[in-house]
Amino acid sequence: GRGCLYLSIKKRQQDVVRFLEANRIEFEEVDITMSEEKRQWMYKNIPEDRQPAQGNPLPPQIFSDDRYCGDYDGFFESKESNTVFSFLGLKPTLASKVSVVFLNCKQLA
């Protein structure tokens, strides 16, 4: 059910955050749980060809400034192939602000 989905989302969010912290990549978490405005911003800033066939995109979604980087699957693939910096649009030494859009699972459970 829904609880299981939220656990999966939470685990993915933690995975992204842990990686960014471990690599000292500055980031901001954007909580869309209670903010319709932030949720609409997320939907609007994900290119149409990257939207799911049905329903809305699920967090975590990753942006670098306002540029869409991708979803968790894209992040995971880039982690496996050691290309996270290019996935994030970063040069390994150049810091820029990464945003991770997430749901606060506690408020949804």
Biopython code that builds the backbone (N, CA, C, O; Angstrom):
import numpy as np
from Bio.PDB.StructureBuilder import StructureBuilder

atoms = [
    (1, "GLY", "N", (0.807, -1.203, 0.000)),
    (1, "GLY", "CA", (0.000, 0.000, 0.000)),
    (1, "GLY", "C", (0.842, 1.255, 0.000)),
    (1, "GLY", "O", (2.028, 1.239, -0.331)),
    (2, "ARG", "N", (0.193, 2.348, 0.383)),
    (2, "ARG", "CA", (0.848, 3.655, 0.353)),
    (2, "ARG", "C", (2.061, 3.728, 1.276)),
    (2, "ARG", "O", (3.073, 4.339, 0.933)),
    (3, "GLY", "N", (1.954, 3.101, 2.447)),
    (3, "GLY", "CA", (3.067, 3.137, 3.391)),
    (3, "GLY", "C", (4.346, 2.603, 2.776)),
    (3, "GLY", "O", (5.429, 3.147, 2.989)),
    (4, "CYS", "N", (4.208, 1.535, 2.012)),
    (4, "CYS", "CA", (5.350, 0.903, 1.360)),
    (4, "CYS", "C", (5.963, 1.856, 0.326)),
    (4, "CYS", "O", (7.185, 1.968, 0.222)),
    (5, "LEU", "N", (5.108, 2.533, -0.430)),
    (5, "LEU", "CA", (5.578, 3.499, -1.427)),
    (5, "LEU", "C", (6.363, 4.614, -0.747)),
    (5, "LEU", "O", (7.430, 5.006, -1.219)),
    (6, "TYR", "N", (5.832, 5.125, 0.366)),
    (6, "TYR", "CA", (6.512, 6.217, 1.061)),
    (6, "TYR", "C", (7.852, 5.763, 1.636)),
    (6, "TYR", "O", (8.812, 6.532, 1.663)),
    (7, "LEU", "N", (7.913, 4.509, 2.097)),
    (7, "LEU", "CA", (9.181, 3.984, 2.606)),
    (7, "LEU", "C", (10.213, 3.946, 1.495)),
    (7, "LEU", "O", (11.376, 4.292, 1.702)),
    (8, "SER", "N", (9.783, 3.524, 0.316)),
    (8, "SER", "CA", (10.678, 3.458, -0.833)),
    (8, "SER", "C", (11.164, 4.858, -1.212)),
    (8, "SER", "O", (12.345, 5.051, -1.501)),
    (9, "ILE", "N", (10.252, 5.832, -1.209)),
    (9, "ILE", "CA", (10.611, 7.220, -1.518)),
    (9, "ILE", "C", (11.603, 7.731, -0.475)),
    (9, "ILE", "O", (12.608, 8.355, -0.816)),
    (10, "LYS", "N", (11.314, 7.462, 0.793)),
    (10, "LYS", "CA", (12.183, 7.935, 1.878)),
    (10, "LYS", "C", (13.586, 7.339, 1.751)),
    (10, "LYS", "O", (14.579, 8.043, 1.931)),
    (11, "LYS", "N", (13.669, 6.051, 1.442)),
    (11, "LYS", "CA", (14.952, 5.373, 1.301)),
    (11, "LYS", "C", (15.743, 6.000, 0.148)),
    (11, "LYS", "O", (16.947, 6.229, 0.263)),
    (12, "ARG", "N", (15.059, 6.271, -0.951)),
    (12, "ARG", "CA", (15.725, 6.874, -2.114)),
    (12, "ARG", "C", (16.221, 8.279, -1.784)),
    (12, "ARG", "O", (17.326, 8.666, -2.165)),
    (13, "GLN", "N", (15.388, 9.038, -1.069)),
    (13, "GLN", "CA", (15.786, 10.398, -0.671)),
    (13, "GLN", "C", (17.034, 10.348, 0.201)),
    (13, "GLN", "O", (17.972, 11.122, 0.009)),
    (14, "GLN", "N", (17.030, 9.421, 1.168)),
    (14, "GLN", "CA", (18.180, 9.306, 2.073)),
    (14, "GLN", "C", (19.435, 8.914, 1.301)),
    (14, "GLN", "O", (20.529, 9.386, 1.609)),
    (15, "ASP", "N", (19.280, 8.063, 0.311)),
    (15, "ASP", "CA", (20.396, 7.618, -0.515)),
    (15, "ASP", "C", (21.034, 8.815, -1.237)),
    (15, "ASP", "O", (22.256, 8.964, -1.255)),
    (16, "VAL", "N", (20.187, 9.657, -1.827)),
    (16, "VAL", "CA", (20.675, 10.842, -2.545)),
    (16, "VAL", "C", (21.374, 11.787, -1.566)),
    (16, "VAL", "O", (22.490, 12.241, -1.821)),
    (17, "VAL", "N", (20.713, 12.076, -0.451)),
    (17, "VAL", "CA", (21.255, 13.016, 0.536)),
    (17, "VAL", "C", (22.589, 12.511, 1.097)),
    (17, "VAL", "O", (23.543, 13.278, 1.224)),
    (18, "ARG", "N", (22.650, 11.215, 1.433)),
    (18, "ARG", "CA", (23.903, 10.648, 1.966)),
    (18, "ARG", "C", (25.043, 10.804, 0.971)),
    (18, "ARG", "O", (26.162, 11.154, 1.345)),
    (19, "PHE", "N", (24.751, 10.542, -0.302)),
    (19, "PHE", "CA", (25.797, 10.661, -1.322)),
    (19, "PHE", "C", (26.285, 12.108, -1.433)),
    (19, "PHE", "O", (27.488, 12.364, -1.477)),
    (20, "LEU", "N", (25.339, 13.048, -1.478)),
    (20, "LEU", "CA", (25.717, 14.462, -1.603)),
    (20, "LEU", "C", (26.544, 14.904, -0.398)),
    (20, "LEU", "O", (27.547, 15.603, -0.545)),
    (21, "GLU", "N", (26.114, 14.490, 0.796)),
    (21, "GLU", "CA", (26.859, 14.852, 2.013)),
    (21, "GLU", "C", (28.257, 14.241, 1.998)),
    (21, "GLU", "O", (29.238, 14.916, 2.307)),
    (22, "ALA", "N", (28.343, 12.961, 1.635)),
    (22, "ALA", "CA", (29.636, 12.264, 1.631)),
    (22, "ALA", "C", (30.609, 12.915, 0.653)),
    (22, "ALA", "O", (31.820, 12.904, 0.871)),
    (23, "ASN", "N", (30.071, 13.482, -0.427)),
    (23, "ASN", "CA", (30.920, 14.108, -1.444)),
    (23, "ASN", "C", (31.007, 15.618, -1.272)),
    (23, "ASN", "O", (31.499, 16.330, -2.148)),
    (24, "ARG", "N", (30.521, 16.094, -0.130)),
    (24, "ARG", "CA", (30.565, 17.524, 0.210)),
    (24, "ARG", "C", (29.999, 18.396, -0.912)),
    (24, "ARG", "O", (30.549, 19.444, -1.249)),
    (25, "ILE", "N", (28.892, 17.936, -1.475)),
    (25, "ILE", "CA", (28.198, 18.726, -2.493)),
    (25, "ILE", "C", (27.109, 19.507, -1.771)),
    (25, "ILE", "O", (26.233, 18.925, -1.132)),
    (26, "GLU", "N", (27.172, 20.819, -1.879)),
    (26, "GLU", "CA", (26.192, 21.660, -1.193)),
    (26, "GLU", "C", (24.823, 21.432, -1.833)),
    (26, "GLU", "O", (24.700, 21.423, -3.058)),
    (27, "PHE", "N", (23.815, 21.252, -1.015)),
    (27, "PHE", "CA", (22.476, 21.037, -1.569)),
    (27, "PHE", "C", (21.432, 21.583, -0.626)),
    (27, "PHE", "O", (21.692, 21.874, 0.542)),
    (28, "GLU", "N", (20.250, 21.709, -1.174)),
    (28, "GLU", "CA", (19.109, 22.183, -0.396)),
    (28, "GLU", "C", (18.005, 21.159, -0.607)),
    (28, "GLU", "O", (17.774, 20.713, -1.731)),
    (29, "GLU", "N", (17.322, 20.786, 0.469)),
    (29, "GLU", "CA", (16.180, 19.885, 0.333)),
    (29, "GLU", "C", (14.920, 20.733, 0.213)),
    (29, "GLU", "O", (14.677, 21.627, 1.023)),
    (30, "VAL", "N", (14.133, 20.442, -0.796)),
    (30, "VAL", "CA", (12.892, 21.186, -1.025)),
    (30, "VAL", "C", (11.731, 20.251, -0.695)),
    (30, "VAL", "O", (11.479, 19.281, -1.411)),
    (31, "ASP", "N", (11.032, 20.550, 0.388)),
    (31, "ASP", "CA", (9.936, 19.695, 0.850)),
    (31, "ASP", "C", (8.636, 20.121, 0.167)),
    (31, "ASP", "O", (8.132, 21.221, 0.397)),
    (32, "ILE", "N", (8.100, 19.230, -0.679)),
    (32, "ILE", "CA", (6.855, 19.574, -1.392)),
    (32, "ILE", "C", (5.619, 19.016, -0.692)),
    (32, "ILE", "O", (4.505, 19.145, -1.200)),
    (33, "THR", "N", (5.810, 18.394, 0.476)),
    (33, "THR", "CA", (4.701, 17.717, 1.146)),
    (33, "THR", "C", (3.504, 18.636, 1.363)),
    (33, "THR", "O", (2.374, 18.289, 1.020)),
    (34, "MET", "N", (3.759, 19.803, 1.930)),
    (34, "MET", "CA", (2.664, 20.697, 2.282)),
    (34, "MET", "C", (2.646, 21.963, 1.423)),
    (34, "MET", "O", (1.961, 22.930, 1.757)),
    (35, "SER", "N", (3.394, 21.959, 0.325)),
    (35, "SER", "CA", (3.469, 23.172, -0.486)),
    (35, "SER", "C", (3.050, 22.904, -1.923)),
    (35, "SER", "O", (3.814, 22.354, -2.715)),
    (36, "GLU", "N", (1.830, 23.300, -2.244)),
    (36, "GLU", "CA", (1.322, 23.152, -3.602)),
    (36, "GLU", "C", (2.199, 23.936, -4.577)),
    (36, "GLU", "O", (2.454, 23.489, -5.695)),
    (37, "GLU", "N", (2.655, 25.105, -4.141)),
    (37, "GLU", "CA", (3.482, 25.966, -4.999)),
    (37, "GLU", "C", (4.793, 25.264, -5.393)),
    (37, "GLU", "O", (5.185, 25.283, -6.560)),
    (38, "LYS", "N", (5.459, 24.650, -4.419)),
    (38, "LYS", "CA", (6.721, 23.949, -4.706)),
    (38, "LYS", "C", (6.469, 22.709, -5.557)),
    (38, "LYS", "O", (7.270, 22.360, -6.424)),
    (39, "ARG", "N", (5.338, 22.051, -5.295)),
    (39, "ARG", "CA", (4.984, 20.866, -6.088)),
    (39, "ARG", "C", (4.779, 21.264, -7.547)),
    (39, "ARG", "O", (5.277, 20.593, -8.451)),
    (40, "GLN", "N", (4.046, 22.356, -7.777)),
    (40, "GLN", "CA", (3.814, 22.834, -9.145)),
    (40, "GLN", "C", (5.127, 23.244, -9.809)),
    (40, "GLN", "O", (5.326, 23.008, -11.001)),
    (41, "TRP", "N", (6.027, 23.864, -9.028)),
    (41, "TRP", "CA", (7.342, 24.239, -9.557)),
    (41, "TRP", "C", (8.076, 22.992, -10.046)),
    (41, "TRP", "O", (8.670, 22.994, -11.124)),
    (42, "MET", "N", (8.029, 21.930, -9.245)),
    (42, "MET", "CA", (8.700, 20.683, -9.622)),
    (42, "MET", "C", (8.115, 20.134, -10.922)),
    (42, "MET", "O", (8.851, 19.800, -11.851)),
    (43, "TYR", "N", (6.771, 20.043, -10.982)),
    (43, "TYR", "CA", (6.134, 19.493, -12.185)),
    (43, "TYR", "C", (6.496, 20.321, -13.411)),
    (43, "TYR", "O", (6.782, 19.780, -14.479)),
    (44, "LYS", "N", (6.478, 21.644, -13.240)),
    (44, "LYS", "CA", (6.713, 22.557, -14.360)),
    (44, "LYS", "C", (8.155, 22.474, -14.865)),
    (44, "LYS", "O", (8.412, 22.665, -16.054)),
    (45, "ASN", "N", (9.090, 22.190, -13.964)),
    (45, "ASN", "CA", (10.504, 22.209, -14.328)),
    (45, "ASN", "C", (11.070, 20.855, -14.749)),
    (45, "ASN", "O", (12.262, 20.741, -15.034)),
    (46, "ILE", "N", (10.226, 19.839, -14.789)),
    (46, "ILE", "CA", (10.656, 18.551, -15.334)),
    (46, "ILE", "C", (10.228, 18.537, -16.797)),
    (46, "ILE", "O", (9.038, 18.647, -17.090)),
    (47, "PRO", "N", (11.189, 18.403, -17.726)),
    (47, "PRO", "CA", (10.828, 18.439, -19.149)),
    (47, "PRO", "C", (9.769, 17.392, -19.490)),
    (47, "PRO", "O", (9.713, 16.317, -18.892)),
    (48, "GLU", "N", (8.937, 17.736, -20.462)),
    (48, "GLU", "CA", (7.815, 16.863, -20.809)),
    (48, "GLU", "C", (8.268, 15.452, -21.178)),
    (48, "GLU", "O", (7.614, 14.473, -20.818)),
    (49, "ASP", "N", (9.387, 15.348, -21.893)),
    (49, "ASP", "CA", (9.851, 14.018, -22.318)),
    (49, "ASP", "C", (10.424, 13.196, -21.157)),
    (49, "ASP", "O", (10.747, 12.021, -21.333)),
    (50, "ARG", "N", (10.551, 13.801, -19.985)),
    (50, "ARG", "CA", (11.056, 13.065, -18.815)),
    (50, "ARG", "C", (9.937, 12.811, -17.799)),
    (50, "ARG", "O", (10.180, 12.242, -16.735)),
    (51, "GLN", "N", (8.716, 13.231, -18.129)),
    (51, "GLN", "CA", (7.568, 13.005, -17.234)),
    (51, "GLN", "C", (7.116, 11.548, -17.373)),
    (51, "GLN", "O", (7.264, 10.959, -18.444)),
    (52, "PRO", "N", (6.566, 10.961, -16.305)),
    (52, "PRO", "CA", (6.050, 9.589, -16.430)),
    (52, "PRO", "C", (4.838, 9.549, -17.362)),
    (52, "PRO", "O", (4.127, 10.542, -17.514)),
    (53, "ALA", "N", (4.616, 8.392, -17.980)),
    (53, "ALA", "CA", (3.491, 8.242, -18.910)),
    (53, "ALA", "C", (2.163, 8.495, -18.204)),
    (53, "ALA", "O", (1.235, 9.053, -18.790)),
    (54, "GLN", "N", (2.079, 8.078, -16.939)),
    (54, "GLN", "CA", (0.847, 8.282, -16.170)),
    (54, "GLN", "C", (1.173, 8.870, -14.812)),
    (54, "GLN", "O", (2.202, 8.560, -14.212)),
    (55, "GLY", "N", (0.289, 9.713, -14.343)),
    (55, "GLY", "CA", (0.463, 10.278, -13.006)),
    (55, "GLY", "C", (1.551, 11.341, -12.963)),
    (55, "GLY", "O", (2.081, 11.751, -13.996)),
    (56, "ASN", "N", (1.871, 11.774, -11.764)),
    (56, "ASN", "CA", (2.882, 12.809, -11.572)),
    (56, "ASN", "C", (4.228, 12.192, -11.220)),
    (56, "ASN", "O", (4.284, 11.082, -10.691)),
    (57, "PRO", "N", (5.313, 12.907, -11.510)),
    (57, "PRO", "CA", (6.635, 12.406, -11.122)),
    (57, "PRO", "C", (6.739, 12.318, -9.600)),
    (57, "PRO", "O", (6.255, 13.197, -8.887)),
    (58, "LEU", "N", (7.362, 11.268, -9.116)),
    (58, "LEU", "CA", (7.529, 11.086, -7.670)),
    (58, "LEU", "C", (8.904, 11.563, -7.231)),
    (58, "LEU", "O", (9.873, 11.419, -7.976)),
    (59, "PRO", "N", (9.003, 12.125, -6.040)),
    (59, "PRO", "CA", (10.308, 12.474, -5.489)),
    (59, "PRO", "C", (11.112, 11.196, -5.209)),
    (59, "PRO", "O", (10.524, 10.116, -5.150)),
    (60, "PRO", "N", (12.416, 11.283, -5.038)),
    (60, "PRO", "CA", (13.185, 12.514, -5.193)),
    (60, "PRO", "C", (13.422, 12.876, -6.660)),
    (60, "PRO", "O", (13.660, 12.007, -7.499)),
    (61, "GLN", "N", (13.352, 14.165, -6.947)),
    (61, "GLN", "CA", (13.712, 14.720, -8.250)),
    (61, "GLN", "C", (14.877, 15.664, -7.990)),
    (61, "GLN", "O", (14.894, 16.362, -6.976)),
    (62, "ILE", "N", (15.834, 15.692, -8.880)),
    (62, "ILE", "CA", (17.069, 16.425, -8.603)),
    (62, "ILE", "C", (17.273, 17.534, -9.629)),
    (62, "ILE", "O", (17.169, 17.319, -10.837)),
    (63, "PHE", "N", (17.564, 18.721, -9.114)),
    (63, "PHE", "CA", (17.792, 19.904, -9.944)),
    (63, "PHE", "C", (19.133, 20.520, -9.561)),
    (63, "PHE", "O", (19.570, 20.425, -8.414)),
    (64, "SER", "N", (19.781, 21.155, -10.540)),
    (64, "SER", "CA", (20.978, 21.942, -10.249)),
    (64, "SER", "C", (20.615, 23.366, -10.626)),
    (64, "SER", "O", (20.409, 23.667, -11.802)),
    (65, "ASP", "N", (20.534, 24.244, -9.637)),
    (65, "ASP", "CA", (19.891, 25.538, -9.798)),
    (65, "ASP", "C", (18.489, 25.240, -10.326)),
    (65, "ASP", "O", (17.751, 24.509, -9.666)),
    (66, "ASP", "N", (18.085, 25.770, -11.483)),
    (66, "ASP", "CA", (16.744, 25.432, -11.985)),
    (66, "ASP", "C", (16.792, 24.386, -13.093)),
    (66, "ASP", "O", (15.760, 24.066, -13.684)),
    (67, "ARG", "N", (17.971, 23.853, -13.379)),
    (67, "ARG", "CA", (18.104, 22.865, -14.460)),
    (67, "ARG", "C", (17.772, 21.479, -13.911)),
    (67, "ARG", "O", (18.282, 21.062, -12.870)),
    (68, "TYR", "N", (16.906, 20.780, -14.638)),
    (68, "TYR", "CA", (16.509, 19.441, -14.211)),
    (68, "TYR", "C", (17.635, 18.455, -14.496)),
    (68, "TYR", "O", (18.119, 18.368, -15.624)),
    (69, "CYS", "N", (18.051, 17.714, -13.475)),
    (69, "CYS", "CA", (19.093, 16.693, -13.646)),
    (69, "CYS", "C", (18.465, 15.324, -13.915)),
    (69, "CYS", "O", (18.892, 14.593, -14.809)),
    (70, "GLY", "N", (17.441, 14.991, -13.119)),
    (70, "GLY", "CA", (16.800, 13.701, -13.309)),
    (70, "GLY", "C", (16.162, 13.196, -12.032)),
    (70, "GLY", "O", (16.110, 13.884, -11.013)),
    (71, "ASP", "N", (15.678, 11.965, -12.125)),
    (71, "ASP", "CA", (15.014, 11.344, -10.983)),
    (71, "ASP", "C", (15.981, 10.387, -10.293)),
    (71, "ASP", "O", (17.175, 10.366, -10.595)),
    (72, "TYR", "N", (15.458, 9.607, -9.375)),
    (72, "TYR", "CA", (16.324, 8.711, -8.617)),
    (72, "TYR", "C", (16.988, 7.671, -9.517)),
    (72, "TYR", "O", (18.164, 7.359, -9.335)),
    (73, "ASP", "N", (16.244, 7.132, -10.488)),
    (73, "ASP", "CA", (16.826, 6.095, -11.353)),
    (73, "ASP", "C", (18.033, 6.640, -12.114)),
    (73, "ASP", "O", (19.059, 5.972, -12.236)),
    (74, "GLY", "N", (17.892, 7.866, -12.624)),
    (74, "GLY", "CA", (19.011, 8.502, -13.323)),
    (74, "GLY", "C", (20.186, 8.728, -12.391)),
    (74, "GLY", "O", (21.340, 8.509, -12.759)),
    (75, "PHE", "N", (19.879, 9.170, -11.178)),
    (75, "PHE", "CA", (20.914, 9.388, -10.167)),
    (75, "PHE", "C", (21.634, 8.076, -9.853)),
    (75, "PHE", "O", (22.863, 8.025, -9.805)),
    (76, "PHE", "N", (20.848, 7.017, -9.640)),
    (76, "PHE", "CA", (21.416, 5.718, -9.277)),
    (76, "PHE", "C", (22.324, 5.196, -10.390)),
    (76, "PHE", "O", (23.425, 4.712, -10.126)),
    (77, "GLU", "N", (21.854, 5.298, -11.643)),
    (77, "GLU", "CA", (22.668, 4.845, -12.780)),
    (77, "GLU", "C", (23.978, 5.624, -12.842)),
    (77, "GLU", "O", (25.039, 5.049, -13.085)),
    (78, "SER", "N", (23.897, 6.945, -12.619)),
    (78, "SER", "CA", (25.111, 7.761, -12.694)),
    (78, "SER", "C", (26.061, 7.416, -11.540)),
    (78, "SER", "O", (27.281, 7.484, -11.690)),
    (79, "LYS", "N", (25.491, 7.047, -10.396)),
    (79, "LYS", "CA", (26.326, 6.650, -9.254)),
    (79, "LYS", "C", (27.061, 5.349, -9.581)),
    (79, "LYS", "O", (28.251, 5.205, -9.300)),
    (80, "GLU", "N", (26.330, 4.409, -10.177)),
    (80, "GLU", "CA", (26.918, 3.114, -10.531)),
    (80, "GLU", "C", (28.036, 3.272, -11.564)),
    (80, "GLU", "O", (29.019, 2.532, -11.538)),
    (81, "SER", "N", (27.882, 4.240, -12.473)),
    (81, "SER", "CA", (28.874, 4.401, -13.542)),
    (81, "SER", "C", (29.858, 5.537, -13.251)),
    (81, "SER", "O", (30.614, 5.960, -14.126)),
    (82, "ASN", "N", (29.834, 6.026, -11.996)),
    (82, "ASN", "CA", (30.766, 7.086, -11.587)),
    (82, "ASN", "C", (30.652, 8.359, -12.408)),
    (82, "ASN", "O", (31.658, 9.002, -12.706)),
    (83, "THR", "N", (29.433, 8.724, -12.774)),
    (83, "THR", "CA", (29.244, 9.942, -13.572)),
    (83, "THR", "C", (28.304, 10.925, -12.878)),
    (83, "THR", "O", (27.642, 11.726, -13.538)),
    (84, "VAL", "N", (28.246, 10.866, -11.540)),
    (84, "VAL", "CA", (27.305, 11.719, -10.808)),
    (84, "VAL", "C", (27.566, 13.203, -11.050)),
    (84, "VAL", "O", (26.625, 13.985, -11.190)),
    (85, "PHE", "N", (28.839, 13.595, -11.100)),
    (85, "PHE", "CA", (29.112, 15.023, -11.281)),
    (85, "PHE", "C", (28.549, 15.520, -12.608)),
    (85, "PHE", "O", (27.970, 16.605, -12.665)),
    (86, "SER", "N", (28.712, 14.734, -13.681)),
    (86, "SER", "CA", (28.130, 15.193, -14.948)),
    (86, "SER", "C", (26.609, 15.097, -14.924)),
    (86, "SER", "O", (25.930, 15.923, -15.535)),
    (87, "PHE", "N", (26.057, 14.088, -14.216)),
    (87, "PHE", "CA", (24.604, 14.002, -14.037)),
    (87, "PHE", "C", (24.081, 15.279, -13.376)),
    (87, "PHE", "O", (23.037, 15.809, -13.758)),
    (88, "LEU", "N", (24.823, 15.762, -12.382)),
    (88, "LEU", "CA", (24.420, 16.970, -11.658)),
    (88, "LEU", "C", (24.817, 18.244, -12.393)),
    (88, "LEU", "O", (24.470, 19.346, -11.968)),
    (89, "GLY", "N", (25.548, 18.091, -13.500)),
    (89, "GLY", "CA", (25.999, 19.269, -14.236)),
    (89, "GLY", "C", (27.087, 20.017, -13.496)),
    (89, "GLY", "O", (27.222, 21.231, -13.649)),
    (90, "LEU", "N", (27.871, 19.300, -12.687)),
    (90, "LEU", "CA", (28.931, 19.931, -11.889)),
    (90, "LEU", "C", (30.293, 19.485, -12.392)),
    (90, "LEU", "O", (30.454, 18.371, -12.890)),
    (91, "LYS", "N", (31.260, 20.363, -12.253)),
    (91, "LYS", "CA", (32.644, 19.940, -12.411)),
    (91, "LYS", "C", (33.055, 19.446, -11.024)),
    (91, "LYS", "O", (32.653, 20.038, -10.022)),
    (92, "PRO", "N", (33.844, 18.381, -10.945)),
    (92, "PRO", "CA", (34.157, 17.796, -9.636)),
    (92, "PRO", "C", (34.655, 18.792, -8.587)),
    (92, "PRO", "O", (34.462, 18.563, -7.393)),
    (93, "THR", "N", (35.285, 19.880, -8.998)),
    (93, "THR", "CA", (35.805, 20.806, -7.995)),
    (93, "THR", "C", (34.924, 22.030, -7.821)),
    (93, "THR", "O", (35.098, 22.791, -6.869)),
    (94, "LEU", "N", (33.984, 22.226, -8.727)),
    (94, "LEU", "CA", (33.205, 23.462, -8.726)),
    (94, "LEU", "C", (31.876, 23.237, -8.012)),
    (94, "LEU", "O", (31.054, 22.433, -8.452)),
    (95, "ALA", "N", (31.679, 23.937, -6.933)),
    (95, "ALA", "CA", (30.431, 23.759, -6.187)),
    (95, "ALA", "C", (29.329, 24.595, -6.814)),
    (95, "ALA", "O", (29.552, 25.744, -7.195)),
    (96, "SER", "N", (28.167, 24.030, -6.917)),
    (96, "SER", "CA", (26.985, 24.818, -7.248)),
    (96, "SER", "C", (25.856, 24.220, -6.442)),
    (96, "SER", "O", (26.012, 23.153, -5.850)),
    (97, "LYS", "N", (24.739, 24.883, -6.411)),
    (97, "LYS", "CA", (23.677, 24.482, -5.490)),
    (97, "LYS", "C", (22.803, 23.413, -6.136)),
    (97, "LYS", "O", (22.238, 23.623, -7.209)),
    (98, "VAL", "N", (22.702, 22.289, -5.484)),
    (98, "VAL", "CA", (21.858, 21.192, -5.950)),
    (98, "VAL", "C", (20.613, 21.170, -5.069)),
    (98, "VAL", "O", (20.706, 21.326, -3.852)),
    (99, "SER", "N", (19.451, 20.977, -5.685)),
    (99, "SER", "CA", (18.211, 20.862, -4.915)),
    (99, "SER", "C", (17.669, 19.449, -5.040)),
    (99, "SER", "O", (17.601, 18.895, -6.138)),
    (100, "VAL", "N", (17.288, 18.875, -3.923)),
    (100, "VAL", "CA", (16.648, 17.569, -3.914)),
    (100, "VAL", "C", (15.212, 17.794, -3.464)),
    (100, "VAL", "O", (14.964, 18.195, -2.326)),
    (101, "VAL", "N", (14.269, 17.533, -4.362)),
    (101, "VAL", "CA", (12.861, 17.723, -4.028)),
    (101, "VAL", "C", (12.365, 16.434, -3.380)),
    (101, "VAL", "O", (12.533, 15.348, -3.934)),
    (102, "PHE", "N", (11.754, 16.561, -2.208)),
    (102, "PHE", "CA", (11.358, 15.358, -1.486)),
    (102, "PHE", "C", (10.000, 15.521, -0.825)),
    (102, "PHE", "O", (9.459, 16.621, -0.717)),
    (103, "LEU", "N", (9.471, 14.387, -0.387)),
    (103, "LEU", "CA", (8.248, 14.352, 0.412)),
    (103, "LEU", "C", (8.635, 14.084, 1.855)),
    (103, "LEU", "O", (9.540, 13.292, 2.117)),
    (104, "ASN", "N", (7.964, 14.729, 2.785)),
    (104, "ASN", "CA", (8.174, 14.432, 4.193)),
    (104, "ASN", "C", (7.279, 13.250, 4.547)),
    (104, "ASN", "O", (6.083, 13.416, 4.788)),
    (105, "CYS", "N", (7.863, 12.066, 4.577)),
    (105, "CYS", "CA", (7.074, 10.842, 4.747)),
    (105, "CYS", "C", (6.332, 10.801, 6.077)),
    (105, "CYS", "O", (5.271, 10.183, 6.175)),
    (106, "LYS", "N", (6.879, 11.454, 7.105)),
    (106, "LYS", "CA", (6.209, 11.445, 8.414)),
    (106, "LYS", "C", (4.832, 12.090, 8.311)),
    (106, "LYS", "O", (3.877, 11.643, 8.947)),
    (107, "GLN", "N", (4.735, 13.155, 7.496)),
    (107, "GLN", "CA", (3.460, 13.861, 7.404)),
    (107, "GLN", "C", (2.453, 13.113, 6.536)),
    (107, "GLN", "O", (1.263, 13.427, 6.550)),
    (108, "LEU", "N", (2.930, 12.125, 5.779)),
    (108, "LEU", "CA", (2.026, 11.418, 4.879)),
    (108, "LEU", "C", (1.580, 10.075, 5.429)),
    (108, "LEU", "O", (0.551, 9.542, 5.014)),
    (109, "ALA", "N", (2.347, 9.528, 6.360)),
    (109, "ALA", "CA", (2.089, 8.159, 6.820)),
    (109, "ALA", "C", (0.720, 8.038, 7.471)),
    (109, "ALA", "O", (0.341, 6.955, 7.915)),
]
sb = StructureBuilder()
sb.init_structure("model")
sb.init_model(0)
sb.init_chain("A")
sb.init_seg("    ")
for serial, (resi, resn, name, xyz) in enumerate(atoms, 1):
    if name == "N":
        sb.init_residue(resn, " ", resi, " ")
    sb.init_atom(name, np.array(xyz, "f"), 0.0, 1.0, " ", f" {name:<3s}", serial, name[0])
structure = sb.get_structure()
